Amino acid sequence: MIPVSKPYIGEEEKQAVMAVLDSGMIVQGPRVAEFEKQFAAVCGTKHAVATSSGTTALHLAMLAHGLGPGDEVITTPFTFIASVNSILYAGATPVLVDIEEDTFNIDPEAIERAITPRTKAILCVHLFGHLCDMDALQGIANKHGLALIEDACQSVGGTYKGKVAGSFGTGTFSLYATKNVMSVEGGMITTNDDEIADQCRLLRSHGMRRRYYYDMLGYNFRMTDIHAAVGIAQLNRLEATTVKRQENAAYLSARLESVVVPTVREGYEHVWHQYTIRVDGGRDRDAAVQQLADNGVGSGIFYPVPAHQHDYMRKIVGDLTFPVSEKAAAEVISLPVHPLLSQADLEKIVAEVNKL
Ligand SMILES: *Cc1c(COP(=O)(O)O)cnc(C)c1O
């Protein structure tokens, strides 16, 4: 079976982990500091703050922006659930709005319509590796004085008009095992704002500036040097793995028939965390997934249920309908696009998808 994703672990990762273990400095130490510096350089931001996961990065971003009870944060229902959960962790209110059909990303016009006097932030999600319409989102955020937080968990290195994901507002990243850059588990917050960076650093380690003196209620959301060592090795390979993902995506898009292939808008560099097709026209998507699996092609459904349709979320946000998100949830299939695919794998994926 060709897996839909596969962690790329080379000798560099293994040696880097052993070196950390041998050094005796295994918790948040010099490797974490080095990883943060390199990550900030990739994003073109002044700061990067490492965390234990993408979810904790999102949670800290909410807290660092002072979001809490009574504050509304506008986001998308067509995302991994952590985006919406992070708003709830802070005690703020998620306000969901629909997506754009071609990119699967939040619709700027829908954001405008959802703004109230209580709106404090926009949490946009750069889904699958294609950035949101950042000119529009920055325009709305500036006009209404809102914080702009980017869930860039799937888009490390992705760009819009040459500007990198995580550099438009406060960026949050996941370094989970299947992401384009991974540290097994881990996360990162990027910002040019000294105050936000300082708050994130404090909050991730019990609000402690001086050992055992606490400024505020904080958490243990630290990254370890073992994880950072893996992340550094991964980051060194980012350019090469991104090119490979882009080549694989181009190969598939040139050959797939009878399914809707993903869009790349003018001015965007897609980094292909996922290569997501649509099985449209009312065809049975789940049967298509099964047929692919029966013939050795792994795939994923990201995501089968939009956030507003989970029972626990329905109790919080009420009964909402988002037609574009719901249609996407019923039609999408993500195909393997990862850098470890062989030419034979690519040919097989094309052949099997074209039989659907
Ligand atoms: C992976 C992901 C997260 C959460 O990251 P974890 O590291 O798994 O906590 C959040 N948002 C999106 C869009 C993701 O893809």
The ligand as an ORCA input file, in Angstrom:
! r2SCAN-3c Opt
* xyz 0 1
  C      -1.827     19.410     12.680
  C      -2.698     20.595     12.794
  C      -2.922     21.224     14.025
  C      -2.482     20.675     15.365
  O      -1.170     20.328     15.476
  P      -0.707     19.213     16.537
  O       0.790     19.323     16.448
  O      -1.220     17.894     16.073
  O      -1.209     19.603     17.870
  C      -3.684     22.383     14.041
  N      -4.216     22.882     12.916
  C      -4.037     22.298     11.713
  C      -4.643     22.918     10.503
  C      -3.293     21.123     11.618
  O      -3.144     20.538     10.440
*
